[in-house]
Amino acid sequence: MTNFISVQLKKASEVDLAKPLCKFIQQSYPGAEAQAEHCRAAEELSRLRKSALGRPLDKHESALETLLRYYDQLCSIEPKFPFSENQVCVTFTWKDAFDKGSLFGGSAKLALASLGYEKTCVLFNCGALASQIAAEQNLDNDEGLKAAAKHYQFASGAFQHIKDTVLSALNREPTVDISPDTVGTLSLIMLAQAQEVFFLKATRDKMKDGIIAKLANQAADYYGDAYKQCQYKDTLPKEVFPVLAAKHCIMQANAEYHQSILAKQQKKFGEEIGRLQHAADLVKTVASRYDEYINVKDLVDKINRALAAAKKDNDFIYHDRVPDLKDLEAIGKASLVKSTPVVVPLSQKFTDLFEKMVPLQVQQSVSVYNQRKADLVNRSIAQMREATNLANGVLASLNLPAAIEDVSGDTVPQSILNKSKSVIEQGGIQTVDQLIKDLPELLQRNKEILDESLRLLDEEETTDNDLRTKFKERWQRTPSNELYKPLRAEGANYHNILNKAVQADGQVKERYQTHRDTIALLCKPEAELNAAIPSANPAKTLQGSEVVNVLRTLLANLDEVKKEREQLESDLKSVNFDMTSKFLTALAQDGAINEEAISVTELDRIYGSYTQKVQESLKKQEELLKNIQNAHQDFSKMKQSNNESNLREEVLKNLAVANDNFVELVANLKEGTKFYNELTELLLKFQNKCSDIVFARKTERDELLKDLQQSIAREPSAPSIPLPTYQTTPAAGSKPAASLTPTPAPRTMVGTKPQPPARPPPPVISATSSSSSALAPSGTAAAPAAAPAPTPGASAPAAGTAPSQAQGPPYPTYPPYPGYCQMPMPMGYNPYMYGQYNLPYAPSPVYQNPGQPPYPPPQQPGYPFPQQPYYHQQ
């Protein structure tokens, strides 16, 4: 009697998880040691999937433990890897658990690049395997009963979790087996079976009959609800429905049986008989309709014995009135089961393979924080460099410090010599020329990488659009133009960056051409440099004056400010603070990360003092430059002015400006070279992302094309031919062919054979009729025959009227082709052949008159069975 329903496992296609995960790790996580450790974990995860899904699983706890560990691992990596079609693209393909497929095509399957889909299918298999393990338990001992109840409740919880999450996890229509309706029904079936196990345990432990009746009644309720949910849906295997109907009746019969025992104990003998009669009717229904699915012989015998004994006692002793079924008090219900909620980790032996890898949300927050930090540092450094350039420009325009160093008027000032030496040590004009020459090559390399990446996307998108146009609504996958929007935006951003870089390169080249000759002059030896500078009368009278001393002091203070800035810039670049722990703490406490608030607070704490020092340096420089300009005005008034000295001063100014431009040009060009090299790495990663997603889309496209070909092959090649009206229209008073109410499972009659209908009366032909010979099949002689005595129940034709043709079952005639008359065959001929001997019984020789036309010939191929009147047997 204990026939339990178990669920089939879904089958998964093989997938290599290690390769895409390792590629993402190498792109996203710095440090060779950390990358190697994470890649080893990815390979272990791939082996775990193969162990859980790549082989047939035994119906044992160890196999379920493997599935649970894989599910837990999927849950742990979900926040750490961005599984999607345009990031970590891994396509998971699963077959429908209940679809058996067809001759020309395999079973229905669905392929999605979604980790949520993989989790859903794995959890389905966990529930299915748990139901199989529960069904294998020995229910004759307590350990088996407890294990079965535990596994059924776990399976119910797994299916219920899928029902609640599948639509949000997939964002599209799932296969039938994991649809909310199907898994909801499976969850209820598992719960009903768990309740039945508790009923069996209560029966085994000989608990009170009132409690046992309530447990059985609750189980009957669960089975009835499950049957109602699936009776109008063709989603579960067909053998499930009769089992559910039978179990509903069996549990209700058990409830009535144990409640009858309670009624007997309470001296309610009429109620006892009424409940036993109801129980007997229920098990009789099961035995007559569902005996091929569930054997209830023992239960039938037990109930019948109890009913016979109760009737006997009541008839001879108690004479209690047996109440009607509707008057019986409803039996109470007691539920001892509930769906086990899915709380990760499900496995007791779970260890996170990627424990040291931070969640993706934390990683993204750290990335945004680093960008905020870089913006803050770069902004502060840019302010200081801009201030330094401004100071250098002001000093160059005032010819300082060369003006106060030029004592003799015919030698190169020491500051100019120092600048010339610095330029020569850095390579001079050859360095600038080489850096400018390298820029176009770096730029062209980056352009080619970007163009190739976008070309891959364009080609795949064109192919996808062509197939979508060809197959229309059959082409059910995300359009490439929607999927590639993030990549297109990223590519457009790189295009803008390259365009701005080209403009910046042009500005650098233009400034270089403006100052190239002066920079080249700085690269000359001291003698040539001195010869290129005009001579002038020395300003010896100003040496040692107060204004010169003031200028020297101010210039020394300004140099000190510049050195402080260099140190401050170095300090800003060297500050490093890992925010991972901060974000992990916030995620653990709040379940989410307010990145902006945390980052702003920490940046202010770490860089607040540095930002204040930068502002103080800028303010100090502003005061120094103001004082230097005032002192230089006094110096200019005191200095003897002539044309030669003005020309010399102008050349010295230009040399100072050339030095500043050289330093800035070299810095800009080196920064540009570094920028292009770093951009190359980013573009190569972008190209890898494009090639990966295009490859994944190509694989998905080939799989979808294969499925479409199979589905097209399964379609009928021609429309079905409609049946004639007389075959589709029911006879008067008969039940319509299609009923709106569900029909019960077919009854199985043991030891009986279906009886054929009664033979129709033989045809009668009038001897005087001449028209009958015209309707006889061609090639058959129409001879007069005496009409036999009419059979009881058959009506004879009216006297003097000749029938238009032989009486019998109607059959179609075709004007061009008269009915073919089959020659009479011997009585031993196969009765299943077409012809007159396809009747239930061969006609008796009494009714076969010489010359009588035979029974109608076989019909044309479109009509395999001629309609015959049916005569009910008495």
Residue pairs with C-beta under 8 A, 6 or more apart in sequence:
1 250
1 294
1 295
1 296
1 298
1 299
2 139
2 196
2 200
3 243
3 247
3 293
3 294
4 131
4 134
4 135
4 193
4 196
5 131
5 135
5 189
5 193
5 240
5 243
5 244
6 128
6 131
6 132
6 134
6 135
7 97
7 127
7 128
7 131
7 132
7 155
7 186
8 97
8 98
8 128
9 57
9 97
9 125
9 128
9 129
10 94
10 95
10 96
10 97
10 121
10 124
10 125
10 128
10 177
10 178
11 94
11 95
11 97
12 53
12 54
12 92
12 93
12 94
12 95
12 121
13 92
13 93
13 94
13 109
13 111
14 50
14 54
15 49
15 90
15 91
15 92
15 93
16 46
17 42
17 45
17 46
17 49
17 90
18 39
18 42
18 43
18 45
18 46
20 88
20 89
20 90
20 692
21 38
21 39
21 42
21 45
21 81
21 88
22 38
22 39
22 42
22 43
23 688
23 692
24 81
24 82
24 87
24 88
25 35
25 38
25 39
25 42
26 35
26 39
27 685
27 688
28 363
29 35
29 38
29 357
34 356
37 356
38 354
38 356
38 357
41 353
41 354
41 357
44 353
45 73
45 77
45 353
48 66
48 69
48 70
48 73
49 70
51 66
51 70
52 66
52 67
52 69
52 70
52 122
53 70
53 122
53 125
57 63
57 66
57 67
57 129
59 129
59 132
59 133
59 136
60 133
61 133
63 129
64 126
64 129
64 130
64 133
65 347
65 348
65 349
67 122
67 125
67 126
67 129
68 126
68 345
68 346
68 347
68 350
69 347
69 349
69 350
70 122
71 119
71 122
71 123
71 126
71 344
71 346
71 347
72 344
72 345
72 346
72 347
72 350
73 350
73 352
73 353
74 115
74 118
74 119
74 122
75 119
75 344
75 345
76 344
76 352
76 353
76 354
77 115
77 353
77 354
78 115
78 116
78 119
79 359
79 360
79 361
80 354
80 357
80 358
80 359
80 360
80 363
81 88
81 115
81 360
82 88
82 360
83 89
83 90
83 113
83 114
83 115
84 113
84 114
85 113
85 478
85 483
85 693
85 696
85 697
86 483
86 484
86 486
86 487
86 689
86 693
87 689
89 113
89 692
89 693
89 696
90 113
90 115
90 696
91 111
91 112
91 113
91 696
91 699
91 700
91 703
92 111
92 112
92 113
92 114
92 115
92 117
92 118
92 121
93 109
93 110
93 111
93 703
94 109
94 110
94 111
94 117
94 121
94 175
95 106
95 107
95 108
95 109
96 107
96 108
96 109
96 110
96 175
96 176
96 177
97 124
97 128
97 177
98 176
98 177
98 182
98 235
98 236
98 237
99 107
99 108
99 175
99 176
99 177
100 107
101 107
101 108
102 714
104 710
104 713
104 714
105 707
105 710
105 711
105 713
105 714
106 710
108 175
108 176
109 175
109 707
110 117
110 174
110 175
111 700
111 703
111 704
112 170
112 172
113 696
113 700
114 169
114 170
114 171
116 165
116 168
116 169
116 170
117 169
117 170
119 169
120 162
120 165
120 166
120 169
120 170
120 174
120 178
121 178
123 158
123 161
123 162
123 342
124 158
124 159
124 162
124 177
124 178
124 183
126 154
126 155
126 158
126 346
127 154
127 155
127 156
127 157
127 158
127 159
127 162
127 186
127 190
128 155
130 151
130 152
130 154
130 155
130 158
131 151
131 152
131 155
131 190
131 193
133 147
133 151
134 147
134 148
134 149
134 150
134 151
134 152
134 155
134 193
134 197
135 148
137 144
137 145
137 147
137 148
137 151
138 144
139 145
139 148
139 197
139 200
142 201
142 204
145 197
145 200
145 201
145 204
146 201
148 193
148 194
148 197
149 194
149 197
149 198
149 201
149 337
150 340
152 190
152 191
152 193
152 194
152 197
152 337
153 190
153 191
153 194
153 337
153 338
153 339
153 340
154 340
155 186
155 187
155 190
156 187
156 188
156 190
156 191
156 194
156 337
156 339
156 340
157 187
157 339
157 340
157 341
157 342
158 340
158 342
159 183
159 184
159 186
159 187
159 190
160 183
160 184
160 187
160 339
161 341
161 342
162 178
162 183
163 180
163 183
163 184
163 187
166 174
166 178
166 179
166 180
166 183
167 174
167 180
173 179
176 182
176 235
177 183
177 235
179 235
181 229
181 233
181 235
182 233
182 235
182 236
184 229
185 226
185 229
185 230
185 233
185 235
185 236
186 236
187 339
188 222
188 225
188 226
188 229
189 223
189 226
189 240
189 244
190 339
191 222
191 337
191 338
191 339
192 219
192 222
192 223
192 225
192 226
192 247
194 337
195 215
195 218
195 219
195 222
195 335
195 336
195 337
196 219
196 247
196 251
198 215
198 336
198 337
199 212
199 215
199 216
199 219
199 251
199 254
202 211
202 212
202 215
203 212
209 258
209 259
209 261
209 262
209 265
210 258
210 259
210 262
210 332
211 334
212 254
212 258
213 254
213 255
213 256
213 257
213 258
213 259
213 262
213 331
213 332
214 255
214 331
214 332
214 333
214 334
215 334
215 336
216 251
216 252
216 254
216 255
216 258
217 251
217 252
217 255
217 331
217 332
217 333
218 333
218 334
218 335
219 247
219 251
220 247
220 248
220 249
220 251
220 252
220 255
221 333
223 244
223 247
223 248
223 251
224 248
226 244
227 241
227 244
227 245
227 248
230 236
230 240
230 241
230 244
231 241
231 742
232 742
239 293
241 745
242 289
242 290
242 293
242 745
243 290
243 293
243 294
245 289
245 290
245 744
245 745
246 286
246 289
246 290
246 293
246 294
246 296
247 294
249 282
249 283
249 285
249 286
250 282
250 283
250 286
250 294
250 296
250 299
252 279
252 282
253 278
253 279
253 280
253 282
253 283
253 286
253 299
253 303
254 279
254 299
255 331
256 275
256 276
256 278
256 279
256 282
256 331
257 275
257 276
257 279
257 302
257 303
257 306
259 275
259 331
260 271
260 272
260 273
260 275
260 276
260 279
260 306
260 310
261 272
263 269
263 271
263 272
263 275
264 272
264 310
268 320
269 310
269 313
269 314
269 318
269 320
270 314
270 320
270 321
270 322
270 323
271 323
271 328
271 329
272 310
273 307
273 310
273 311
273 314
273 320
273 322
274 322
274 323
274 324
274 325
274 327
274 328
275 328
276 303
276 306
276 307
276 310
277 307
277 322
277 325
278 325
278 328
279 303
279 307
280 300
280 303
280 304
280 307
283 296
283 299
283 300
283 303
284 300
286 294
286 296
287 296
287 297
287 300
288 747
288 748
288 749
289 744
289 745
289 746
289 747
289 748
290 745
290 748
291 748
291 750
292 748
314 320
314 322
358 366
358 580
358 583
358 584
359 584
359 587
361 583
361 587
361 592
361 593
362 580
362 583
362 584
362 587
362 593
365 579
365 583
365 593
365 595
365 598
365 599
366 579
366 580
366 583
368 595
368 599
369 579
369 583
369 595
369 598
369 599
369 602
369 603
372 599
372 600
372 603
373 603
373 607
376 603
376 607
376 611
377 572
377 573
377 575
377 607
380 572
380 607
380 610
380 611
380 614
381 569
381 572
381 573
383 614
383 618
384 565
384 568
384 569
384 614
384 617
384 618
385 569
387 565
387 617
387 618
387 621
388 562
388 565
389 660
389 664
390 621
390 625
391 558
391 561
391 562
391 621
391 625
392 656
392 660
393 657
393 660
394 625
394 628
394 629
395 401
395 555
395 558
395 628
395 656
396 653
396 656
396 657
396 660
397 653
398 628
398 629
398 632
399 649
399 652
399 653
399 656
400 551
400 555
400 628
400 632
401 413
401 415
401 551
401 552
401 555
402 413
402 415
402 416
402 649
402 652
402 653
402 656
403 632
403 635
403 639
403 649
403 652
404 542
404 548
404 551
404 552
404 635
405 413
405 414
405 415
406 413
406 536
406 538
406 539
406 648
406 652
407 538
407 539
407 540
407 543
408 538
409 535
409 536
409 537
409 538
409 539
409 645
409 648
410 530
410 535
410 536
411 530
412 420
412 526
412 529
412 530
412 533
413 652
415 656
416 529
416 533
416 652
416 655
416 656
417 526
417 529
419 522
419 655
419 656
419 659
420 522
420 523
420 524
420 526
420 529
420 655
420 659
422 659
422 663
423 519
423 522
423 523
423 659
423 662
424 522
424 523
426 662
426 666
427 434
428 519
428 520
428 522
428 523
429 516
429 519
429 520
429 523
431 666
432 512
432 519
432 662
432 665
432 666
432 669
435 666
435 669
435 670
435 672
435 673
436 508
436 509
436 512
436 669
438 673
439 505
439 669
439 672
439 673
439 676
442 673
442 676
442 677
442 680
443 498
443 501
443 502
443 505
443 676
445 676
445 680
446 498
446 676
446 679
446 680
446 683
447 498
449 680
449 683
449 684
449 686
449 687
450 491
450 494
450 495
450 498
450 683
450 686
452 687
453 491
453 683
453 686
453 687
453 690
453 691
454 491
454 690
456 687
456 690
456 691
456 694
457 480
457 484
457 487
457 488
457 491
457 690
457 694
459 694
460 480
460 694
460 697
460 698
461 480
461 481
461 484
463 701
464 479
464 480
464 697
464 701
465 479
465 480
465 481
467 475
467 701
467 705
468 475
468 479
471 708
474 708
474 711
475 704
475 708
476 704
477 700
477 701
477 704
480 697
483 693
483 697
484 693
487 686
487 689
487 690
487 693
490 686
491 686
494 679
494 682
494 683
494 686
497 679
498 679
501 672
501 675
501 676
501 679
504 668
504 672
505 672
508 665
508 668
508 669
508 672
511 661
511 665
512 661
512 665
515 657
515 658
515 661
515 662
515 665
518 654
518 655
518 657
518 658
519 658
519 659
519 661
519 662
521 529
521 532
521 655
521 658
522 529
522 655
522 658
522 659
522 662
524 532
532 651
533 648
533 651
533 652
533 655
534 644
534 647
534 648
534 651
535 644
535 648
536 642
536 644
536 645
536 647
536 648
536 649
537 640
537 642
537 644
537 645
539 639
539 640
539 645
541 640
542 548
542 635
542 638
542 639
545 638
547 631
547 634
547 635
547 638
548 635
550 631
551 628
551 631
551 632
551 635
554 624
554 627
554 628
554 631
555 628
557 624
558 621
558 624
558 625
558 628
561 617
561 620
561 621
561 624
564 617
565 617
568 610
568 613
568 614
568 617
571 610
572 607
572 610
575 606
575 607
575 610
577 602
577 606
579 598
579 599
579 602
582 598
582 602
583 593
583 595
583 598
586 592
586 593
586 594
586 598
587 593
639 645
721 862
722 728
724 812
724 863
726 810
726 867
727 863
727 867
728 737
730 736
730 737
755 873
756 840
756 841
757 840
757 868
757 870
757 871
757 873
758 840
758 871
758 873
759 839
759 840
759 841
759 843
760 808
760 809
760 868
760 869
760 871
761 791
761 793
761 794
761 807
762 788
762 791
762 807
762 808
762 843
762 847
763 806
763 807
763 808
763 852
763 853
763 855
764 787
764 788
764 796
764 797
764 803
764 807
765 772
765 785
765 787
765 803
765 806
765 852
765 853
766 772
766 787
766 797
766 801
766 802
766 803
767 784
767 785
767 786
767 787
768 784
768 802
769 802
769 803
770 802
771 802
771 804
772 782
772 802
772 803
772 804
772 805
772 806
772 853
773 782
775 804
775 805
775 806
776 782
776 821
776 853
777 818
777 819
777 820
777 821
777 853
777 854
777 857
778 818
778 821
779 821
780 821
780 853
780 854
781 851
782 851
782 853
783 850
783 851
784 851
785 849
785 850
785 851
785 852
786 849
787 796
788 846
788 847
788 849
790 796
797 803
797 807
806 852
806 853
806 856
808 855
808 856
809 856
809 866
809 867
809 868
809 869
810 866
810 867
811 819
811 856
811 857
811 859
811 866
812 859
812 860
812 863
813 819
814 860
819 856
819 857
820 857
820 858
821 853
821 854
821 857
822 835
822 836
822 854
822 857
822 858
824 836
824 854
825 835
825 837
827 842
829 837
830 837
831 837
831 838
831 839
831 842
832 838
834 858
835 855
835 857
835 858
836 843
836 854
836 855
836 856
839 855
843 855
856 866
859 866
